[in-house]
Amino acid sequence: MKELYQKFKSELLESCVPFWLNNAVDEEYGGVINCLDRKGEVYSDDKSVWMQGRAGWMFSYIYNNIEKKQEYLTFAKSCIEFAAKHCIDSDGRMFFTVTRDGKPLRKRRYWFSETFYIMANAEYYMATKEKSYLDTAKKYFRFVYGMYKDPSTDPFKITPKGCAETRNTKTLANPMILLNVASIMRDADDNDFDYYNDIITDLVSDIKCFYKPEFKAVFENISAEDNSVILNSAPCRVINPGHDIECSWFLLEEAIKRDDSELVSFAKTVLDNAFELGWDKEYGGITYFKDVLGKPVEAYEHDMKLWWPHNETIIASLMFYKYTGDGKYKGILDMVCDYAFEHFSDPEFGEWFGYLRRDGKPTEPPCKGHTYKGPFHVMRMLSKCMVILSK
């Protein structure tokens, strides 16, 4: 465990953090530039709004939990301020992508840009105690949670992605991300502890609806009307093992805080089933999508190996090993660490590759950052595992 701690520390502070600070800081317009190739050179300067919030949270978290370097807070603040100045539309909803100087490019139906913005403001507040950031986080949390409870309150009026009259579904991603955000808000906002605690109770209940024991799986999408599985639809049979594994450690964190043995058991079941389904027994690594019935999957990338499911599995297996003492999770931790550090980590130029083919070779040309990959999943894994191991 001591060797593992040093491995994570070296990867975080000598590989990943320098990669982003040296290549992604926008000194002219502020914020993070997220589209970087293997060497860290910019191949597109369009900016992901997700990444402004994610980087703002990540570097604030490293400051709060790993080492207190002012450059981390400076970068975090730059990302938060860029988002506040350029990434919020007139209706209060946030954009999905903007130009380098902050002109809007694209807006999406879902509100994940907002959730990462909330996380960033809350974590930055915990680092600085500047109340305006907590106020912003509270304002946007209520805004987003209101849309979750009642989608009709969404000011961004747009037709649904599908035809809800024919097939009305709901997605695991929404209660799952809100569980993580509400937990961070509860840590930041002591005065409203009970408010967030009650919301978390409801979100855990919502997440449980997606687990179907007869299939040993947590589904990505289920019927919004009766929580049933729609087996005659290929998209509705899809399981995302990495998503389920990430959800498992969100649930375990909450179970530990509440000393809730039933929730520990449920979280353990989610991890066990997802890892069994997702691990590629021929080539190693965790595949991206699986059909719960073993049928063909529509998504072309279904058998690829992406960076973030491996990050989430390392966090989850370490947390479950520490909490349960079950050597099975030590075995998973060792197996996934060996695979991930061998195939994703790039000792030559730093950071991790984002995409591997099924056989474990990086896609060509390889990239280190894009609209969905930035200074978040890898660094969250490394820093959170350091915190777990240090205790």
C-alpha positions as CSV (number, residue, x, y, z in Angstrom):
1,M,0.0,0.0,0.0
2,K,2.9,2.4,0.7
3,E,4.4,1.6,-2.7
4,L,1.0,2.2,-4.3
5,Y,0.7,5.5,-2.5
6,Q,4.1,6.6,-3.9
7,K,3.0,5.4,-7.4
8,F,-0.1,7.5,-7.3
9,K,1.7,10.5,-5.9
10,S,4.3,10.4,-8.6
11,E,1.8,9.9,-11.4
12,L,-0.3,12.8,-10.1
13,L,2.3,15.4,-9.2
14,E,5.1,14.5,-11.7
15,S,3.0,13.5,-14.7
16,C,-0.6,14.6,-14.8
17,V,-0.5,18.0,-13.0
18,P,2.5,19.3,-15.0
19,F,0.9,18.1,-18.2
20,W,-2.1,20.3,-17.7
21,L,-0.5,23.3,-16.1
22,N,2.2,23.4,-18.8
23,N,-0.1,23.0,-21.8
24,A,-3.7,23.8,-21.0
25,V,-3.7,27.1,-19.1
26,D,-5.2,29.8,-21.3
27,E,-3.2,32.9,-20.2
28,E,-5.0,35.2,-22.6
29,Y,-8.7,34.4,-22.1
30,G,-8.7,32.3,-19.0
31,G,-9.9,28.8,-18.3
32,V,-8.6,25.5,-19.5
33,I,-7.9,24.5,-23.1
34,N,-8.9,20.8,-23.2
35,C,-8.1,19.5,-26.7
36,L,-4.5,18.3,-26.5
37,D,-2.6,15.7,-28.4
38,R,-0.2,13.2,-27.0
39,K,2.6,15.8,-26.5
40,G,0.2,18.4,-25.1
41,E,0.0,20.5,-28.2
42,V,-3.4,22.1,-28.9
43,Y,-5.3,20.6,-31.9
44,S,-8.5,22.6,-31.3
45,D,-9.1,25.6,-29.1
46,D,-12.8,25.2,-28.7
47,K,-13.5,24.8,-25.0
48,S,-15.6,22.2,-23.2
49,V,-17.7,23.9,-20.5
50,W,-17.7,20.6,-18.6
51,M,-13.9,20.9,-18.4
52,Q,-14.0,24.4,-16.9
53,G,-16.0,23.1,-14.0
54,R,-14.1,19.8,-13.7
55,A,-10.7,21.5,-13.8
56,G,-11.9,24.1,-11.3
57,W,-13.0,21.4,-8.9
58,M,-10.0,19.2,-9.5
59,F,-7.3,21.7,-8.8
60,S,-9.3,23.0,-5.8
61,Y,-9.5,19.5,-4.5
62,I,-5.8,18.9,-4.9
63,Y,-5.1,22.1,-3.0
64,N,-7.5,21.1,-0.2
65,N,-6.3,17.5,0.1
66,I,-2.8,17.0,-1.4
67,E,-0.6,20.1,-1.4
68,K,-1.4,23.8,-0.9
69,K,0.2,25.4,-4.0
70,Q,-1.2,28.7,-5.0
71,E,-0.9,27.9,-8.7
72,Y,-3.6,25.3,-8.2
73,L,-6.0,27.8,-6.8
74,T,-5.1,30.4,-9.4
75,F,-5.9,27.9,-12.2
76,A,-9.1,26.7,-10.5
77,K,-10.3,30.3,-10.2
78,S,-9.4,31.1,-13.8
79,C,-11.6,28.1,-14.9
80,I,-14.5,29.1,-12.6
81,E,-14.4,32.8,-13.7
82,F,-14.2,31.9,-17.4
83,A,-17.3,29.8,-17.0
84,A,-19.1,32.5,-15.0
85,K,-18.3,35.1,-17.6
86,H,-18.7,33.2,-20.9
87,C,-20.6,29.9,-20.4
88,I,-24.0,30.9,-18.9
89,D,-26.8,31.7,-21.3
90,S,-29.4,34.4,-20.7
91,D,-31.9,31.8,-19.4
92,G,-29.5,30.7,-16.7
93,R,-28.6,27.4,-18.4
94,M,-25.0,26.8,-19.4
95,F,-23.5,26.0,-22.8
96,F,-21.8,22.7,-23.7
97,T,-18.9,24.1,-25.8
98,V,-17.7,27.7,-26.5
99,T,-14.9,29.2,-28.6
100,R,-11.6,29.9,-27.0
101,D,-12.6,33.5,-26.2
102,G,-16.0,32.4,-24.9
103,K,-18.5,32.7,-27.7
104,P,-21.3,30.1,-27.6
105,L,-21.0,27.1,-29.9
106,R,-23.4,24.4,-28.6
107,K,-25.9,23.8,-25.8
108,R,-27.2,20.4,-24.7
109,R,-30.4,19.1,-23.2
110,Y,-28.8,17.7,-20.1
111,W,-27.4,19.9,-17.3
112,F,-24.0,18.4,-16.6
113,S,-22.2,21.6,-17.4
114,E,-24.1,23.1,-14.4
115,T,-23.3,20.2,-12.1
116,F,-19.5,20.5,-12.7
117,Y,-19.8,24.3,-12.2
118,I,-21.5,23.7,-8.8
119,M,-18.7,21.3,-7.8
120,A,-16.0,23.8,-8.7
121,N,-17.6,26.7,-6.8
122,A,-18.2,24.5,-3.7
123,E,-14.7,23.1,-3.6
124,Y,-13.1,26.5,-4.3
125,Y,-15.1,27.9,-1.4
126,M,-13.8,25.2,0.9
127,A,-10.3,26.2,-0.1
128,T,-10.7,30.0,0.2
129,K,-13.8,30.6,2.4
130,E,-14.8,33.3,-0.1
131,K,-18.6,33.2,0.4
132,S,-19.6,34.4,-3.0
133,Y,-18.5,31.0,-4.5
134,L,-20.6,29.1,-2.0
135,D,-23.6,31.3,-2.8
136,T,-23.1,30.5,-6.5
137,A,-22.9,26.8,-5.8
138,K,-26.1,26.9,-3.7
139,K,-28.0,28.9,-6.3
140,Y,-27.1,26.5,-9.1
141,F,-27.7,23.4,-7.0
142,R,-31.3,24.5,-6.3
143,F,-31.7,25.4,-10.0
144,V,-30.5,22.0,-11.2
145,Y,-32.2,20.0,-8.5
146,G,-35.4,21.8,-9.4
147,M,-35.1,20.7,-13.0
148,Y,-34.4,17.1,-11.9
149,K,-37.5,17.0,-9.8
150,D,-39.7,18.8,-12.4
151,P,-38.3,18.9,-16.0
152,S,-41.0,21.4,-17.0
153,T,-39.2,24.1,-14.9
154,D,-36.2,23.9,-17.3
155,P,-36.0,27.3,-19.0
156,F,-34.2,25.8,-22.0
157,K,-37.4,24.7,-23.7
158,I,-36.5,22.1,-26.3
159,T,-38.2,19.0,-27.7
160,P,-37.0,15.8,-26.0
161,K,-34.3,13.7,-27.7
162,G,-36.7,10.9,-28.3
163,C,-40.5,10.7,-28.6
164,A,-41.6,10.4,-25.0
165,E,-45.2,9.6,-26.0
166,T,-43.9,6.4,-27.6
167,R,-41.2,5.5,-25.1
168,N,-40.7,7.6,-22.0
169,T,-37.4,6.7,-20.3
170,K,-35.2,8.1,-17.5
171,T,-31.4,7.8,-17.2
172,L,-29.2,6.7,-14.4
173,A,-26.7,9.6,-15.1
174,N,-29.0,12.2,-13.5
175,P,-29.5,10.9,-9.9
176,M,-25.9,9.5,-10.0
177,I,-24.2,12.9,-10.7
178,L,-26.5,14.7,-8.3
179,L,-25.6,12.2,-5.5
180,N,-22.0,13.2,-6.0
181,V,-22.7,16.9,-6.2
182,A,-25.1,16.9,-3.2
183,S,-22.4,15.1,-1.2
184,I,-19.8,17.9,-2.0
185,M,-22.4,20.6,-1.2
186,R,-23.1,19.0,2.2
187,D,-19.4,19.2,3.0
188,A,-19.2,22.8,1.9
189,D,-22.5,24.1,3.3
190,D,-22.7,23.1,7.0
191,N,-25.8,25.3,7.6
192,D,-27.9,23.2,5.2
193,F,-26.7,19.8,6.2
194,D,-30.1,18.3,6.7
195,Y,-31.4,19.7,3.4
196,Y,-28.6,17.9,1.4
197,N,-28.9,14.8,3.5
198,D,-32.6,14.5,2.7
199,I,-31.9,15.0,-1.0
200,I,-29.2,12.3,-0.9
201,T,-31.7,9.9,0.7
202,D,-34.1,10.4,-2.1
203,L,-31.3,10.1,-4.8
204,V,-30.1,6.8,-3.4
205,S,-33.7,5.5,-3.6
206,D,-33.9,6.8,-7.2
207,I,-30.6,5.0,-8.1
208,K,-31.8,1.7,-6.7
209,C,-34.7,1.7,-9.2
210,F,-32.1,1.1,-12.0
211,Y,-30.8,-2.1,-10.4
212,K,-32.5,-5.3,-11.6
213,P,-31.4,-8.3,-9.6
214,E,-32.8,-10.8,-12.1
215,F,-30.2,-9.4,-14.6
216,K,-27.5,-8.7,-12.0
217,A,-27.1,-5.2,-13.6
218,V,-27.7,-1.5,-13.1
219,F,-29.3,-0.3,-16.4
220,E,-28.5,3.0,-18.0
221,N,-32.1,3.6,-19.0
222,I,-35.5,2.3,-17.7
223,S,-39.1,3.2,-18.1
224,A,-40.0,6.5,-16.5
225,E,-43.5,5.3,-15.9
226,D,-43.0,2.0,-14.0
227,N,-39.2,1.6,-13.7
228,S,-39.3,-1.5,-15.9
229,V,-36.6,-2.7,-18.3
230,I,-37.5,-2.4,-22.0
231,L,-35.9,-5.6,-23.3
232,N,-37.2,-5.3,-26.9
233,S,-34.9,-2.3,-27.5
234,A,-31.2,-2.6,-28.0
235,P,-30.4,0.9,-26.6
236,C,-32.4,0.1,-23.4
237,R,-30.5,-3.2,-22.8
238,V,-27.1,-1.4,-22.8
239,I,-25.1,-1.6,-19.6
240,N,-22.1,0.8,-19.0
241,P,-19.9,-1.1,-16.5
242,G,-17.7,1.9,-15.8
243,H,-20.7,4.0,-14.9
244,D,-22.0,1.4,-12.6
245,I,-18.6,1.0,-10.9
246,E,-18.4,4.8,-10.4
247,C,-21.9,4.7,-8.9
248,S,-20.8,1.9,-6.5
249,W,-18.2,4.1,-4.8
250,F,-20.5,7.1,-4.7
251,L,-22.9,4.8,-2.8
252,L,-20.2,3.3,-0.6
253,E,-19.0,6.8,0.5
254,E,-22.5,7.6,1.6
255,A,-23.0,4.3,3.3
256,I,-19.9,4.8,5.3
257,K,-21.0,8.3,6.4
258,R,-24.4,6.9,7.5
259,D,-23.0,3.6,8.9
260,D,-25.6,1.9,6.7
261,S,-24.8,-1.8,6.3
262,E,-27.7,-2.3,3.8
263,L,-26.4,0.4,1.6
264,V,-22.8,-1.1,1.8
265,S,-24.2,-4.4,0.7
266,F,-26.1,-2.8,-2.2
267,A,-23.0,-0.8,-3.3
268,K,-20.9,-4.0,-3.1
269,T,-23.4,-5.9,-5.3
270,V,-23.3,-3.0,-7.9
271,L,-19.5,-3.2,-8.1
272,D,-19.3,-7.0,-8.2
273,N,-21.9,-7.4,-11.0
274,A,-20.5,-4.5,-13.1
275,F,-16.9,-5.7,-12.9
276,E,-17.9,-9.3,-13.8
277,L,-19.8,-8.0,-16.8
278,G,-17.2,-5.5,-18.0
279,W,-13.8,-7.2,-17.5
280,D,-12.4,-8.5,-20.8
281,K,-11.2,-12.0,-20.0
282,E,-9.3,-12.3,-23.3
283,Y,-7.4,-9.0,-23.6
284,G,-7.8,-7.5,-20.1
285,G,-9.3,-4.1,-19.3
286,I,-12.9,-3.0,-19.0
287,T,-15.1,-2.8,-22.1
288,Y,-17.2,0.3,-22.6
289,F,-20.7,-1.1,-23.3
290,K,-22.3,-4.5,-22.9
291,D,-25.7,-5.8,-23.8
292,V,-27.3,-7.4,-20.8
293,L,-28.5,-10.3,-22.9
294,G,-25.2,-10.7,-24.7
295,K,-26.6,-9.4,-28.0
296,P,-24.9,-7.0,-30.4
297,V,-24.4,-3.4,-29.1
298,E,-25.2,-0.5,-31.4
299,A,-22.4,1.8,-30.3
300,Y,-19.3,1.4,-32.4
301,E,-17.0,1.9,-29.4
302,H,-18.6,-0.8,-27.3
303,D,-15.6,-3.0,-27.0
304,M,-13.0,-0.3,-26.7
305,K,-11.1,0.5,-23.5
306,L,-11.6,4.0,-22.2
307,W,-9.5,5.7,-19.5
308,W,-12.2,6.6,-17.1
309,P,-13.9,3.2,-16.3
310,H,-10.4,2.0,-15.2
311,N,-10.0,5.1,-13.0
312,E,-13.3,4.5,-11.3
313,T,-12.6,0.8,-10.8
314,I,-9.3,1.6,-9.0
315,I,-11.1,4.0,-6.7
316,A,-13.9,1.6,-6.0
317,S,-11.8,-1.5,-5.5
318,L,-9.4,0.4,-3.1
319,M,-12.4,1.8,-1.1
320,F,-14.1,-1.6,-0.8
321,Y,-10.8,-3.3,0.1
322,K,-10.2,-0.8,2.8
323,Y,-13.8,-0.9,4.2
324,T,-14.5,-4.7,3.9
325,G,-11.0,-6.2,4.1
326,D,-12.1,-8.6,1.4
327,G,-9.0,-9.8,-0.5
328,K,-11.1,-10.1,-3.6
329,Y,-11.0,-6.3,-4.0
330,K,-7.3,-6.2,-3.5
331,G,-7.1,-8.6,-6.4
332,I,-9.2,-6.4,-8.6
333,L,-7.2,-3.4,-7.5
334,D,-3.9,-5.0,-8.5
335,M,-5.3,-6.4,-11.8
336,V,-6.8,-3.1,-12.9
337,C,-3.8,-1.0,-11.8
338,D,-1.4,-3.3,-13.7
339,Y,-3.5,-3.0,-16.8
340,A,-4.2,0.7,-16.6
341,F,-0.7,1.9,-15.8
342,E,0.8,-0.4,-18.5
343,H,-1.7,0.6,-21.3
344,F,-3.0,4.1,-20.5
345,S,-0.2,5.9,-18.7
346,D,2.3,7.7,-20.9
347,P,5.7,8.1,-19.1
348,E,7.2,9.8,-22.2
349,F,4.9,12.8,-22.4
350,G,2.8,12.6,-19.2
351,E,-0.9,12.0,-18.5
352,W,-3.0,9.1,-19.9
353,F,-4.2,8.1,-23.3
354,G,-8.0,8.4,-23.6
355,Y,-8.9,5.6,-25.9
356,L,-7.5,2.1,-26.6
357,R,-8.7,-0.5,-29.0
358,R,-9.9,-3.7,-27.6
359,D,-6.4,-5.2,-27.8
360,G,-5.0,-2.4,-25.6
361,K,-3.2,-0.4,-28.3
362,P,-3.9,3.4,-28.3
363,T,-6.0,4.8,-31.2
364,E,-4.0,6.7,-33.8
365,P,-3.2,9.5,-33.5
366,P,-3.5,9.3,-29.7
367,C,-5.0,12.2,-27.7
368,K,-4.7,13.2,-24.1
369,G,-7.6,15.7,-24.0
370,H,-10.8,16.5,-25.9
371,T,-14.4,17.7,-25.2
372,Y,-14.9,14.8,-22.7
373,K,-11.4,14.1,-21.4
374,G,-9.5,16.7,-19.4
375,P,-7.9,17.1,-15.9
376,F,-10.5,15.1,-14.1
377,H,-11.0,11.3,-14.0
378,V,-7.3,10.3,-13.9
379,M,-6.4,13.0,-11.4
380,R,-9.5,12.4,-9.3
381,M,-8.5,8.7,-9.1
382,L,-4.9,9.5,-8.1
383,S,-5.7,12.1,-5.5
384,K,-8.7,10.3,-4.0
385,C,-6.6,7.1,-3.7
386,M,-3.8,9.1,-2.0
387,V,-6.3,10.4,0.5
388,I,-7.7,6.9,1.2
389,L,-4.2,5.4,1.5
390,S,-2.9,8.2,3.7
391,K,-5.6,7.3,6.3
